[in-house]
């Protein structure tokens, strides 16, 4: 029989004080109310206690060594879960370090909320030299999707809900929430604070397209003789792989995935035109943009693109329509609703020329054979080059399709993307639209924490340098992450020449003899230094199987790689001969 403990009677003559909470308690509770269960960040004045309270209230806190990497983790978490990844930073420089990642999330359309403590307003506004005084809100505003400041604890629940809605609605992005130190430290009676909370309804509502837009798109698709689908990372984010499969199965239209859309439909599927980008650009008469933008990655719709190509663009943001090319059939709405509506109206037969499909399949077979020959012909190169190493890695990762691949660098990014086929959606994370380096360790942590899956991060040595200290974060949290570093001793390669003739290294030269594997020894991870494909294959298999932190230093030749990888054409031409 259950027993109950009686409530102690109030002591006569002793005043009873109500239970109290701080703004920090209210902030954590508000985050829990909207379903936030993970927070990434780096603590210090004035947010240290926020992290402790969050941890005590059931929010997992992943502490980093640098705010930018914590932000990259939050952004990756947002991409993989479609809920805002949360970044907690201190004021001033900590805020600015994190803002880089929040801006990146905005550009790349990842839902994310950066919460930073900030100083007392009055001395900031009067520029009186307060501790870490910086007008953080106004610095953030032009760089993020939305920004709000909270001065009173009573406003915290509303601010959190607004930040969440802004992060996930329409085109997702980064949101900045500035919470002042007085607000964090303010004290309220708990009974009064309890009245502030509410359960928000429909935080990310569906946005179906207009029927006339759907009909226009269907008519154009049905009339196309040489159609193609370009699948963007927006499709990966939206989780519409089943709908796209239905669309492709029903129409037989070939598809081309952008980098982070690899695996939404299998890279090696019978209708994959992964190696036929130029042909699509030059010859397709109708192109369906599914979660893809005509940005620089697609030559902004110009360059090799035929001027006669007509576009069907499925996008949630009406401002994206006609951004670079006239769009013949814009379908504005969330991608899932748009695909459902189009599929429902597609006729049983279209005008597509089967010779178009056969041509793309023949080209794919021919180009894939040439690419396989590249891997084969470099298989015995010593010291190894990028292709040698990737030839050893490729069969291992393709036989472990549930491993998430994180990838950054110049040549390392380009060559890995081209080499390794993906068969599952949201299993490739890279630097995406901004083509930056400096997301590797953060994204690896975010992917492992958000999914619980094993992660392999393939990094150039230059790229790893941006985030390498947060390999320690992987180790502290015992995450199943293997970091593979391609060491060619430089930015692009290690053969740069100092044009002044002094002993200083060239601007692109790092250290070909660096032993990155020693970081594993420092932080208690499995560590490997490999100089051959056999050693690399053995190390990678063992590391993945261990489901524990591991680091593999892959020694490459110094002359492996070229300036800027595949996008060297974006550099201005120098009048002098420069060795890079």
PyMOL commands that set and color helices and strands:
alter all, ss='L'
color gray80, all
select helices_A, chain A and resi 23-33+48-56+67-81+93-108+121-125+136-141+153-168+181-185+190-194+211-223+233-238+241-251+259-261+277-283+296-301+318-320+335-345+354-377+386-398+411-419+432-434+440-451+461-476+518-523+533-546+565-570
alter helices_A, ss='H'
color red, helices_A
select strands_A, chain A and resi 20-22+38-41+60-63+85-89+112-118+146-150+174-180+187-189+227-231+254-257+286-290+310-315+329-332+404-408+428-430+455-460+481-487+526-530+550-555
alter strands_A, ss='S'
color yellow, strands_A
deselect
rebuild
show_as cartoon
